[in-house]
Amino acid sequence: MHQVTYSELEEHLVELLEQVIRGQEVVIVKDDQPVAKLTPMGSKKERVFGSAKDLLVYMADDFDEPLEDFKEYME
């Protein structure tokens, strides 16, 4: 993560945006306090339909039974 001051942002906006496009995050600070963060758009992993196909999922027979730890709250 790259930090820049408010004045550096004004001077180097195009270069900073190029860094963001390449996947880097840029934190903008003013008076030694972070005020904003530039992050790339679409950096979240896309969901793929059917990606869990053939995935073994197991659920216990008593998955919805009350837990022993909470019995005192259920009385």
TIDRENLO-378592 format. One line per 2 residues: number of its first residue (from 0); their letters; for each residue x, y, z of N, C-alpha, C. Coordinates in Angstrom, 2 decimals, always signed. Layout:
BEGIN
NUM = a = X,Y,Z,X,Y,Z,X,Y,Z; ...
END
This chain:
BEGIN
0 = mh = +0.85,-1.16,+0.00,+0.00,+0.00,+0.00,+0.90,+1.23,+0.00; +0.60,+2.15,-0.84,+1.40,+3.35,-1.02,+0.68,+4.53,-0.36
2 = qv = +1.41,+5.38,+0.37,+0.81,+6.56,+0.99,+1.31,+7.82,+0.30; +0.40,+8.76,+0.09,+0.78,+10.05,-0.48,+0.09,+11.14,+0.33
4 = ty = +0.73,+12.30,+0.34,+0.12,+13.44,+1.02,-0.87,+14.11,+0.07; -1.66,+14.98,+0.65,-2.67,+15.69,-0.12,-2.02,+16.48,-1.24
6 = se = -0.89,+17.12,-0.97,-0.22,+17.92,-2.00,+0.39,+17.03,-3.09; +0.92,+15.86,-2.72,+1.46,+14.94,-3.72,+0.36,+14.43,-4.63
8 = le = -0.84,+14.26,-4.09,-1.96,+13.81,-4.89,-2.23,+14.80,-6.03; -2.23,+16.08,-5.70,-2.48,+17.09,-6.72,-1.41,+17.08,-7.81
10 = eh = -0.17,+16.84,-7.43,+0.94,+16.87,-8.37,+1.05,+15.61,-9.23; +0.66,+14.45,-8.67,+0.94,+13.18,-9.33,-0.31,+12.31,-9.52
12 = lv = -1.45,+12.91,-9.73,-2.69,+12.16,-9.82,-2.65,+11.10,-10.92; -2.17,+11.45,-12.08,-2.15,+10.50,-13.20,-1.27,+9.30,-12.87
14 = el = -0.09,+9.53,-12.31,+0.79,+8.43,-11.95,+0.18,+7.55,-10.87; -0.49,+8.16,-9.91,-1.12,+7.40,-8.83,-2.27,+6.54,-9.37
16 = le = -3.03,+7.09,-10.30,-4.11,+6.31,-10.90,-3.56,+5.13,-11.69; -2.42,+5.30,-12.32,-1.79,+4.20,-13.04,-1.39,+3.09,-12.06
18 = qv = -0.91,+3.46,-10.88,-0.57,+2.47,-9.86,-1.82,+1.70,-9.43; -2.92,+2.43,-9.26,-4.18,+1.79,-8.86,-4.65,+0.84,-9.95
20 = ir = -4.53,+1.23,-11.20,-4.93,+0.37,-12.31,-4.11,-0.92,-12.31; -2.85,-0.83,-11.91,-1.99,-2.02,-11.83,-2.28,-2.88,-10.60
22 = gq = -3.24,-2.45,-9.77,-3.65,-3.27,-8.63,-3.19,-2.80,-7.27; -2.46,-1.71,-7.20,-1.98,-1.21,-5.92,-3.03,-0.32,-5.26
24 = ev = -3.01,-0.28,-3.93,-3.87,+0.66,-3.20,-3.04,+1.88,-2.84; -3.69,+3.05,-2.86,-3.02,+4.30,-2.52,-3.82,+4.97,-1.41
26 = vi = -3.15,+5.26,-0.29,-3.80,+5.95,+0.83,-3.40,+7.42,+0.77; -4.39,+8.29,+0.88,-4.17,+9.73,+0.85,-4.22,+10.25,+2.28
28 = vk = -3.17,+10.96,+2.69,-3.11,+11.50,+4.05,-3.08,+13.02,+4.01; -3.72,+13.62,+5.00,-3.71,+15.08,+5.15,-3.48,+15.36,+6.62
30 = dd = -2.49,+16.16,+6.92,-2.10,+16.46,+8.30,-1.80,+15.17,+9.08; -1.08,+14.26,+8.43,-0.66,+12.98,+9.01,-1.83,+12.06,+9.39
32 = qp = -3.00,+12.31,+8.84,-4.17,+11.47,+9.09,-4.68,+10.92,+7.76; -4.93,+9.60,+7.67,-5.48,+9.05,+6.43,-6.89,+9.59,+6.20
34 = va = -7.17,+10.05,+4.98,-8.49,+10.61,+4.67,-9.21,+9.84,+3.57; -8.47,+9.09,+2.76,-9.12,+8.36,+1.67,-8.18,+7.25,+1.19
36 = kl = -8.78,+6.27,+0.50,-7.99,+5.19,-0.08,-8.48,+4.96,-1.51; -7.55,+4.93,-2.44,-7.86,+4.61,-3.83,-7.60,+3.12,-4.02
38 = tp = -8.62,+2.40,-4.47,-8.48,+0.97,-4.71,-8.97,+0.64,-6.11; -8.43,-0.41,-6.70,-8.87,-0.76,-8.05,-10.31,-1.26,-8.05
40 = mg = -11.05,-0.94,-9.08,-12.42,-1.42,-9.24,-12.35,-2.86,-9.73; -13.34,-3.65,-9.36,-13.41,-5.01,-9.85,-12.34,-5.92,-9.30
42 = sk = -11.77,-5.55,-8.14,-10.74,-6.40,-7.58,-11.32,-7.61,-6.87; -12.62,-7.66,-6.72,-13.25,-8.82,-6.10,-13.29,-9.98,-7.09
44 = ke = -13.11,-11.16,-6.55,-13.13,-12.35,-7.39,-14.55,-12.57,-7.91; -14.67,-12.80,-9.20,-15.98,-13.03,-9.78,-16.49,-14.41,-9.42
46 = rv = -17.79,-14.51,-9.23,-18.41,-15.80,-8.94,-18.56,-16.58,-10.24; -18.34,-17.87,-10.13,-18.46,-18.73,-11.30,-19.59,-19.70,-11.05
48 = fg = -20.60,-19.68,-11.91,-21.74,-20.57,-11.78,-21.28,-22.02,-11.86; -21.71,-22.82,-10.88,-21.37,-24.23,-10.88,-20.01,-24.55,-10.29
50 = sa = -19.36,-23.58,-9.65,-18.02,-23.83,-9.13,-18.02,-24.78,-7.94; -19.16,-24.98,-7.29,-19.23,-25.90,-6.15,-19.74,-27.28,-6.55
52 = kd = -19.91,-27.51,-7.84,-20.36,-28.80,-8.32,-19.37,-29.88,-7.88; -19.90,-31.00,-7.47,-19.10,-32.13,-6.99,-18.40,-31.86,-5.66
54 = ll = -18.75,-30.78,-4.98,-18.19,-30.49,-3.67,-18.98,-31.26,-2.63; -18.30,-32.03,-1.80,-18.96,-32.84,-0.79,-19.34,-31.95,+0.39
56 = vy = -20.61,-31.87,+0.68,-21.10,-31.07,+1.80,-21.74,-32.02,+2.80; -21.33,-31.92,+4.05,-21.85,-32.79,+5.10,-22.54,-31.94,+6.15
58 = ma = -23.72,-32.36,+6.57,-24.44,-31.69,+7.64,-24.86,-32.75,+8.65; -24.50,-32.53,+9.91,-24.82,-33.50,+10.95,-26.33,-33.60,+11.14
60 = dd = -26.78,-34.77,+11.57,-28.22,-34.97,+11.78,-28.78,-34.04,+12.85; -27.96,-33.65,+13.82,-28.44,-32.80,+14.91,-27.99,-31.34,+14.75
62 = fd = -27.76,-30.88,+13.55,-27.24,-29.53,+13.33,-28.14,-28.44,+13.89; -29.45,-28.69,+13.99,-30.37,-27.66,+14.47,-30.82,-27.88,+15.92
64 = ep = -30.17,-28.81,+16.61,-30.48,-29.04,+18.02,-29.84,-27.95,+18.87; -30.47,-27.60,+20.00,-29.88,-26.58,+20.89,-28.51,-27.03,+21.41
66 = le = -27.61,-26.10,+21.55,-26.28,-26.39,+22.06,-26.30,-26.48,+23.58; -25.48,-27.36,+24.13,-25.40,-27.53,+25.58,-25.04,-26.22,+26.27
68 = df = -24.19,-25.44,+25.67,-23.72,-24.18,+26.28,-24.85,-23.17,+26.48; -25.94,-23.30,+25.74,-27.00,-22.31,+25.79,-28.26,-22.80,+26.51
70 = ke = -28.19,-23.98,+27.09,-29.38,-24.54,+27.75,-29.89,-23.64,+28.88; -28.99,-23.03,+29.65,-29.40,-22.17,+30.76,-30.17,-20.94,+30.27
72 = ym = -29.93,-20.50,+29.06,-30.63,-19.33,+28.51,-32.00,-19.70,+27.93; -32.21,-20.96,+27.71,-33.45,-21.39,+27.05,-34.53,-21.78,+28.05
74 = e = -34.25,-21.74,+29.32,-35.23,-22.13,+30.34,-36.18,-21.01,+30.67
END
